[in-house]
């Protein structure tokens, strides 16, 4: 497994931007497909986006398409989530996760082997 640590969360006004980072330990980061999930108070953890091992393929939830961008730097063992035009509905704890598999099931939480502790994102109206 890989250990994951998120950073970059905070408080931002609606319409603003944040960039989250997820740093992974170990030399096998490039073997993992990476995803971002979020969990708002009282709600289930939901899929946000995922990226393949090489970064050549990405997948987004409809709610964030056109506003969020996932990317990765395998040399730095880091995956990023650029969030633009944030809305109050984006308020949640954001988690990164690592998966050995990639495909149509990538939005499923069960696909992921390792999870970070999360970083809080709060969007004020």
Steps between C-alpha positions, in 0.01 A plus 500: 500500500592863466464766769320818396497848653272777371560872535377829359152518645358815652228762498418676173217715370265374231656545159850461639762232444706253700759241409519184704807280509538138599851378572568128488775308670692217341650433161190338353285811456520473122335157520184643653201667344393788721164641596345783698185456704312737728264471791267774615343498848222244522565365152669199347854526369475567128729471203645819355765405245768245413817480292681203352854392585658696216260791518375434148144430610275693736142463619277757666170505683242706313477744790860616457557471124640820358590637845743245649817358346698203623867458416800310629876528513649152531848643558367674811265220609218753509150532361324835480144625489455848358157631597367812328170684521428339835146482627366464856388150400867406460551533876625166628796305623703398197682168495750359256517128440712250308379215282677216316220493244350744255188480288127559514491408869755762603232715671432219749658533844562124506751540216746682726760341725638800685348823629632822642369669814327778309518877478211738570372729228244762597336728245310797634216666311 
